[in-house]
């Protein structure tokens, strides 16, 4: 890199270094601005092309509708009616609601709609087909010129639509959903309309009867499924949450300002799903899997339902492979294994997200894919997290699912399930996944809001009775699979926010009972400068110990007990000064251990380095130095080990305990470092 000084010259080497750093920082900032401008330009260009194409489709379909009503196309419209009558028999089905109506009344009412009066022969043939399919039917015929051509049958909530108007509407809907925009070039819009075959479209519809706060009630659609995706006008979608006798409750997944009572709703026949695949890696998406990072569309053809059964007992395998977080206090005291569910719990502003982000950063070059689900956070906060991950190269193996604070409650509710579905795609293909839910307290609040709006009875703290199931069915999907089931794993780190350290509240106790352990962060420790502020007494890992590295287990065996004794004695020592030597030694050892476990953010530590410094402290090499000198001693020790004993890294990562000769070598290096400090 060539540095050109425009005026003057540095008089000292330090000034030159400062100028070089300033130029480098300016260059990095300029590059970041340039990338941001390019991304914004690409997003604006894509949006403009979409709007232009959609407007062109609308104009062409309107012109086409006008042309098709002319007398020159009368034979074609008549042929469309004959084709419908001949082929409708293959499409007729008896829905459960139709069977119930037949059993109660003995007849079905069929509404026949056409653009022109039907010939008697065509109407008789149509009645014969309906009678063979359902038995006794009553036909009611209506002429609607706006249908242009063809026939539409309505049997209960089911439509059998073979009209030209409906075919043109579907084409416009495809444009709104960008289904035609599959290449970089604009499609031949006229050819799309000209070549589209008018087939019979079978679907069910309902009518919006009420609308408020992101929830609507829909009358009709008696055969709809719980969790099914419904299509409203435009791109708005909804998910069925409540099945009543007279109507259904639907949560709206997006802006709904244009929706009104009386609008038609269409069944899709699909359970709520999100796109999955390798293309999702490195992207930031919303709760529906749509990209929001400005990097263009996600070209994936695979989808996965957001709700799916958790792996059974036979399909699971015991937790035995460690998942290193790079945080000394966690890897030594509350180790996490792949496939485990470890809760991170604490008050706001105690470093919960920091622990999760450090765990993601530490998965670099380990083959573990990461998913970060942000629930109810500010967009600026999520953008900051994404930028930190991108700056440190972690977005190359991370997917971010964001349902920010300004979105509706249904989006916050489904975001964790969407993240789990994306992770399961990789887990069932033999990959290891780490997923962070930040945080599930906000999801529970969103679910409470939805339930109250759906008029479900409230329970403790106004939460609905199934709020436990809300989190259990999500966290049970984290598992380590057996080789026969795919061999992958999904490790879950759910985050729960407490109020004034109350872990006995409803949601915290629920999630504690579901997970395999918890990391409790204490506000007093955080403000005292102990970061990460892990409370050793309340933090536990129930299954991670089996996955802990042998060397780590070897050197950290007494660490938890020493720290617990230190915290207990420290609380009593402040009331008196006459302490015996054993108590003073315990306090001295504990204070140095606490200082050693402190760690800056975004600086995960390799397992071999953790073993080395914990071994030295456990052997007493830090007892004779001042507390504030402990970090300097640890840095000096690691520098000496990296220079003279690089073999330690392979020994630790082998998973076995350190042999006696390795322990002697570490003692010698720790002693040399202490003498030269």
N, C-alpha and C positions, 0 to 999 in steps of 0.2 A: 504494500500500500504506500503510495507516494503522498507525503504531506507537503503542501506548498504554503509557506508563510508569506502573506501579502505585504505586511509592513512590519518593520522592526525585526529583531531576532531575540530568541530567548537567551537570558544570561546565565541560567542555571539548568541543570539536567531535570530537576523537579518540575520546572516550568514547561519544559518540552514534553514531559510525560503527561502533564495536565492538559496541554493543548492537544496531544494525540488522543487522549481519552475524550476530550470535548468534541473533536472532529468525528471520532467513531460514534459517539452517542448521537450527534446530529445526523450522521448517515443512517443510523438505525431508525431514528424517528422519521426521517424522510422516506425510508423504505416502507415503514409501517403505514404512513399516510398514503403512499402510492398504492399499496395493496388495498387499502380501504376504499380509495377512489375507484380502482378497477372493479372491486366487488360491487360497489354501489351502482356503477355504470352498467355492469352486466345485469343486475337485478332490474334496474329501470328499463333497460332495453327489452328484457324478457317480458316484463309487465306490459310494455307498450305493444309488443307484438301480439300478446294475448288479447288485449283490448281491441286492437285493429281487426284481428281474425274473428273475434266474437261478433263485432259490429257488422263485419262483412257477411258472416253466416246469417245473421238476423235479416239483413237486407235481401239476401238471395232467397232465403226460405219464404219471406213475405212475397217476393216477386213470383216465386214458383207457385205459391198457393193461388195467386191471382190467375196465372196461366192455366193451371189445372182445372179451374172452374169453367173454362170456355167450352163451347159446344164441340169443338174439334176433338176434345178428349172424352166425350160421352161414351164411345165404345170401350175405351180403356177403363173407365169407371164401372161400366156394366160388367166387364170381365173380372174386375176386382171383387164385385159382389158374388159372382159365380164361384170364384176361387175360394172365397171365405166359406160359402155354404158347403163346398165339397170337402174342405179340410178341417172344419171346426170340430168334427167328431173325434179326431185324434188328440185334440187339446183339452177336451172337457174332463174335469176331475171333480170328484165329490169331496169337498172340504168337510172337516168335522162339523162346522156350523151348518152346512147344507144338510148333512145327515140328521142333525138334531131337528132342523126345521121340518124335514120330511117325516120324521118320527112323530112330531107333535101335531102337524097340520095335514100331512098326507099329500102336500103339493108344494111346488116351488114356483115363485114368481120370477119370471125372466123379462127384463127390460131390453127391448131390441131398438137400437138407435141407428139411423142411417141418414145419409145426406139427401137422398131422394126416396120417394115411395117405392117400396120393394114390389117386384112382380109377384103375382099370386103363386106362381110355381116355386119361386125362390123361398117365399115365406112358408109354404107347405113343406118343402124339403127341410127347411130349418127346424120346423116344429117336430117333424118325424125324427130328426137326429136328437133333439132334446128329449123327446119322449123315450127313445131307446136308452138314453143315458141315465135319466132320472125317474122315469115313470110318469106320473101325472105332473104337468107343468101348465102354468098360465102365462101366456105371452102378452106383453103390452108394447105396442109399436109406437115409436116417436120419430118424426122427421126433423133433422137438425142440419140445415144447409152448411153451417160452418165446419162440418166434418169433411167436406169437399168430396169424399168418395169412400166406399167401403162400408163395413158394418161393425158395430160395437155391441157386445152382449154384456149385461150386468145381471149376475146371479148372486144375490146377497151382497157381500163386499167384494166379490171377485169380478174383474173386468176381463173380457176377451176382446181386445181392441185390434181391429185390422183396418182402421181408417187412415186416410192420407194425412189428415190433420195431426193425428197422433205420431205418425212417422216423422213429420217435419218437426214436431215438438221434441222428439227424442234426439234429432240431429242438433237442434239448438242446445239441448241439455248437454250433449257430448262436447259442444264447443265451450260451454260454461265450465265444464270440468276439465278442459284442456285435453280431452281424450284423443283429439285429432292431431295434437301438436307433438308428434313422435319424432320429428326430424328438425334440423335447423332451418330448413326452407319452409315457406308457407305452403300448405297443401292446396291442391286444385279444388276449391270449394264447390264450384258448379258440378264437377265430376262426382264429388262426394254425394250430392243430392241426387244426381241423375242415376248413379249406379246403385243407390240404396234400395234393397229389396223390401217391399212392404209385407212383412210377415205378421202373424197374429201374436200380439204381445199379451201374455197372461200375467195379471198382477192384481193385488188387492189394495184398496184405498180406504181412508177414513177421513173424518172431518174434525178440524180443531174446534173444540167447544169452549175452551178457556185458556188464558195465557197470562203468566205472571212469574217474574223473577227467574227466568230460565227454565220454567216448568210449564208444560202444556198438557191438557187433557184432550184425548182424541176419542171420538165415538166411532164405532165400527171396528173393522179388522179383528173379528172374533177369533181368528186362527193365528194371531201374531204370537211370537215366541218371546220369552223373557230375555233381555239382552240383545234383541234384534235391532239392527240398524234401519232407521226409517229415513226416507228422502222427502224433504220439503222443497218448495220452490227455490230455484237457483242452486247454490252449492251447500245450503244449510242441511245438516244431518242431525238426527236425534236418536237416542237409545231408549228402548223400553225398560222402565224400571218398576212399573206397578201394573198388575193385571187385575182389573175390577170386573164386576158383573156387567156393568153398563158401559164403561169406558176404560181407557188405559192411561197411565201416567208416563209421560215421555220427558226426558231431560234433553235440553237443546245444547248441541255441541258447536257453539259459535254465535256470532252476532245474529240477533233475531228481531231487529227493529222493523223489518218489512213484514213480519208474520202477523196475521190477523185472524180473528175468529171466523170460521167458515172456510178457511183455506183447506185445500185437499192435501192429504199425506199419503205417501205410497210406501208399501212394504218393499223391502229389497230381498227378503228371504235369506239374508246373511247375518250371522252373529257378528257383533262389533269386533273388528280386527284392525291390525296395523301392518304396514309393510315391514318386512324383515329381509335380511340378507347381508352379504359382505359390503354392499354399497352403503349400508347405514354407518359403517365405521368412519369416524372422523367428522360426522355431521351433527348439527344441532337441529332437533326437530321438536314439534309441539306434541301434545298428547295424542293427536290423531296420526302421527308419523309424517306430517308435512314439513318440509325443510323451512327453517326460518333464519338460516345463516347467510343467505344471499349468495350461495354457491351453486344455484341452479337446481333443477329437479333431480330427484333420486330415481335412477333407472333400475328398478327392481320389480320383478314379476311375482314374487312370493309374498304371501300374507299369512299372518297367524292370529288366531283369536286371542283377545286380551285376557279372557278367562279360560283357563284350561286346568284339568285335574293335576294335582301334585303327584310326583312319582310315588308308587307304592313301596312298601317295605322290601319286597323282593327285588325291586329295581334299584334299590339304594345300596351303597357301600359305606363302610365305616370311614370316618374322617381320619386320615393318616398322613396327608401331605400338607406341610405348612404353607400358609400364605403370609409372607413377610410384609409388614407394614413399614419397616424402616424406622419405627419409633421404639426406642429402647424400653420405655416403660411398658409398652404393650407386648412386644415380642418376648420380653422376659417374664412379665407378671401375668398377663392375660393373653396368652398366645392364641392365634386364630388359625384354623385349618380350612382347607378348601372344601366347600360344601357346608360350612358352618353359618349360623345366623347369630351375629354378635351385635347387641344393641349399644348404641352410643347415646347416653342420656345425660342431661344437665340443663341448667338454666340458660337463658339467652346470653350471648356474648361470653361464653366460656371456652370456645375453641372446638366445638363439635364438628363443624364443617372443615376446619383446618386438619383435624385428624383424618377425615375421609379423603381429603384432597392429597395429603401426604401419602396415604395408602395407595391411591391411584398412581401418583408419581413413582412410587417404588416398584410398580409392576413393569416398568420399562425393561425390555429385553428378556422378560420372563415367559412370554407367550400368553399371559393372562389378559383377556380383553376386559375393558371396564365400561360401565354404564353409570352415568350420574343423572339421577332424576331429581330435578329441582321443583319443589311443590310450594306454591304460594310465596315465592321470593320476588323481590323487585327485579325488573329486567336489567337494571344497571349492575346489580349484584351478580346475577348469572353471567352477564357479559364479562365482568371482571374475572370470574372463575374460569370461563372459557379462554380468556386471554392468557391467564397464568398457565393453564394446561398447554395452550398452543406455544407459548414462549419456551416451555421446557420439553417440548416434543412429545407430550402425552396425548395430544389429540390424534396421533397416528394410530392409537389403539383404543380410543375412547369414543363413546356416543353419549351425547347430552340430550335428555328429554326434559323440556321446560314447559311447565304450566305456571305462568307468572301470576303475581298477585292481582292484576287487573282483569284476569280471565274469570269466566263464570265458574260456579261451584262444580258443575259436572266435569269440566276439564281438569280441575284439581283432583277430583275423585278418581278419574280413570288413568291419570298419568302414571302412577306406580304400576298398574297392571300392564300398561303399554310397555314400560321399561322391562318388566318381567318377561313379556312375550318376546321382545327383541333378544333378551339374554337366553331364553330357552332355545331359540333357534340354534345358537352356537353350542349350548350345553348338550343338546341331543345329537350333535355332530362331533362329539368328542373333545370340544374345546373347554378351557377353563375361563370362567367369567366372574368378575367382581362387580356387584351392583350396589349402589348407594342410594338410599331413599331419604332425601333431605327436604322436609321432614314429615313423618307420618302424623304428627299432631295436627298439622294443617289439613291433611287429608281427612282426618276424623272430624274436624270442624266442618269441612265442606260436606261430608256425608250427613252430618247432623242437620245442616241447613237443607239439604235435599230431602231428607226424611220428614222433616217438619213441614216443608212445603207440600209433600205428598200426603200429609195428614196421617202419618204413622204415629202411633202412641209413643211419647217420650219416656225415658227411664232415668237412670241415675245421671246427674249433670246434664239432663235433657238429651242425652245420646239415645239412639234407638236400641232396642234389645239385641240386635244382631251386629253391634259394632265390634264385638270380639271376633266374629266370623269375618268381618271386613279385613282385619289384619292377619288372621290365622291362615286364611286361604291364599293370601299373598305370600307370606313368609314361608309357608310349607312348600312352596315351589322351589325354594333353594335346597339343593341336595348335591351329593356326590353320587353319580350313577355307577352301577356295576358295569363291567366290560360288556356284558350281554346287552345292556340297555344303551350303550353308547360310550360309556367311560368318561364323559365330561363332568363338569361341576359348575355350580353357581353359588357363590358366597355372597350373603346379604349383610349389609351394614345399615340397618334402619336407624334413623335418628329421631329421638323424642325430646321435645322441649318441656321442661318442668317449670312450675311456678314456685319460687322461693325454696327450691330444693326438695319439694314434696314428691317423693317417688312412690308414695302410697295413693296417689290420685288414680282415677279410673283408667285412663288410657295408659299411663306408665305401668301400672300393675298388669294390665292386659298384655302388653307387649313383652314385659319381663317374663311372664309365664309362657309365652310362645317361643321366645328365643333361647339360644344355647348359652347365654351369658350376657353380661352387660359391662360397659366401661362407663363408670360414673364420674363426671367432671364436676368439681366443687368450686363454687364461686369464690370462697375465701382463699383457697389455694391459688386460684387464678390471679386474684388481686395481690397476693403475696409474692407473685413473680415465679411461682412453680408452674411451668408450662412445658408440656401438657399437664393440666391440673387434675390428674387422675387420683381419685380417692381409692387407695389400695384396699381399705377394709370393705368397701361396698362393691368393688369391681371383681368380677369372677368370669372365668371361662370354663364351661362345664365339660366340653369335649376337646378343646384345642390342645390340652396338655399331651394328648396322644399323638398330636402332629408336630409337637415342638422338636426342633433340631436337638440331637443328642448333646452336642457341645453346649448349646444354650441351656438345656435342662441341667447340665452338669455344673455350670457356673452360677446359675440363678436360683439354685435350690433353696437357699436360706434368705434370699433377697426379700421376699414377701414378708416373712416373719420378722426380719430385722426392721423393715420399714414400719410394720404394724406396731412393734414394740416402741419404736422411736416416736411415732405419733402419740401413742398413749402416754409415754413418759414425759414427752414435751409439754403436754397439756397440764401435767401435775408439777413439773419442774418450775414453771413460772411463778408458783406460789411459795417456793422456798429455795434457799441457796445452799443448804447443808446436804449435799448429795454424796453418796458413797462412790468409790472408784468404778464399780461395775456399771452404775447408772450413768456416770459421766462418760465412760467408754461407749456405752450404747448410744447416748445422745450425740457423741462426736462422730461415731460411725454412721448413724442415721442422717445427720446433717450433710455429711459428705456424699452419701449415697443419693440423697435428694438432689444435691447440686449436680451430681453426675447424670442423673436421669433427665435433667432439663435439656431441652432441645429446641433450636429455632425452627420456625415454620419454613416449609418448602425445602427442607434439608434432610431427607431420609438417609439413614445410615445402613451400610451393608451389614449383614449378619455377622461376618467375621470380625468387623471392627467392634460391634456390640459385645461380642464374646470377650474380646481382648480387654476392653476397658472395664467390663463388669468383673472379670476375673481378677484384675489388678486391685480393684476396690475391695472385692470380697476377701482377698488375701491380706488386706490391711496396708497396702502400699500408699494409700491416700490418708491414713490416719494421722500422719505426722506433719502434714502440710496444711496451710490455711485453707479454709473453705473456698475463698475466692480464687485460689490457685488451682483448684481441682480441674476446671476446664482446660487450663494451660497444660497441666500434666497429661490429661487424656490426649490432647492434640500432639504433644511431644511423643507420647508412647506410640500412637498410631503412625506417626511419621517414621519412627525408628523401625516398627514392625514392617511397614511397607517397603522400607529400604533393605532390611536385613533378613526378614522372614516371610517372603511372599507365599511360601507353601501353606501358611495358615489358612488362606482363603479356601483352598481345595479341601483341606481337612474338615473345616466347619461345614461346608456345603455338602459334604458326603453324607451328612445326617448321622454319623456315628459319634460316639464320645471321643474326646481328645485322649490320645495315648499318654502314658506317664512322661515320655521324653518331650512331647509337645508342651505339657504343663511345666516341666522344668525349664524349657526354653523361654516360655512366657514369663516365668518368675525372674529369670536372669535379665530379660529385656526390661521388665518393670523395675527391677532394682537399679539397673544402669540408668534408666530414665530419671528415677528419683534422685540419684546422686548428681546427675548433670543438670537438674532443673534449676 
